Amino acid sequence: MNEQSGYDIEDLQVGMTGTFAKTITEADILIFAGVSGDVNAVHLNEEYAASTPFKGRIAHGMLSASLISAVLANRLPGPGTVYLEQSLKFLNPVRPGDTVNATVQVLEINEARCRVLLQTICSVNGAAVIEGTAQVKVGSSVRRAAKAAA
Amino acid sequence: MNEQSGYDIEDLQVGMTGTFAKTITEADILIFAGVSGDVNAVHLNEEYAASTPFKGRIAHGMLSASLISAVLANRLPGPGTVYLEQSLKFLNPVRPGDTVNATVQVLEINEARCRVLLQTICSVNGAAVIEGTAQVKVGSSVRRAAKAAA
């Protein structure tokens, strides 16, 4: 672990999981529209959204996806993680009031390059709403110790 | 075009581009931390961030990426677009005060399935900070007309 309780490359094993969950409120959707500039009517206009196949307002896909960033940064690998790549498939809509559970699982570890590939899934009531993978870079306790001793 | 001035599949051509730019302020970063739950010290703690290779606070990668969602939803293909997939490579950091320019360009059109593949690039001062592709679904004026006539 590093000073901020983040996992180093030597601490990680294939199969380890981390999770973060958050209820997506109407306020989250309004605020995300302002921060992103994405004012799509399907997120903000109930009358329009009710006329679409979604039958009502839905959250921005990138809002739910941002919870993956939170798991990676806060839990696994945790503080010190550098985000390199993310792929996202938006499978199902998220509605105001839904609790999104973001889960990551270590798929591959490249110790020489300090890189980790993780499966990333967001789900609501057990059903996947987003699937994909993330690639991140983490620190190395071995390299820190070598540097300190040099 | 549909009723909301969004492009239908018949309106799109390979090579068409759309863009949306936004200055990423300190307020955006704080608000994004709250909405996403990503409270990584590199985004919020100047003393810590200054000690990292980034030499100061940087914006969340997903915050800049959310501007891609804005281009797709507001400009090209515009209103009515359904977000299916997004890949992201985080190439360079974005700092408070940077203006992020998100640009999308049509790469492939599948008229039968109403699907469009777009290249998606976010840049700061002309240098790419995020690269990737998006897949979206759009409407069809031909199918709407056929449905109305039926």
Interface residues (C-beta under 8 A of the other chain):
Chain A: Q4 F20 K22 D28 I31 F32 G34 V35 S36 G37 D38 V39 N40 A41 Y48 H60 G61 M62 L63 A65 S66 L67 I68 S69 A70 A73 N74 P79 T81 Y83 L84 E85 Q86 S87 L88 K89 F90
Chain B: Q4 F20 K22 D28 I31 F32 G34 V35 S36 G37 D38 V39 N40 A41 Y48 H60 G61 M62 L63 A65 S66 L67 I68 S69 A70 A73 N74 P79 T81 Y83 L84 E85 Q86 S87 L88 K89 F90
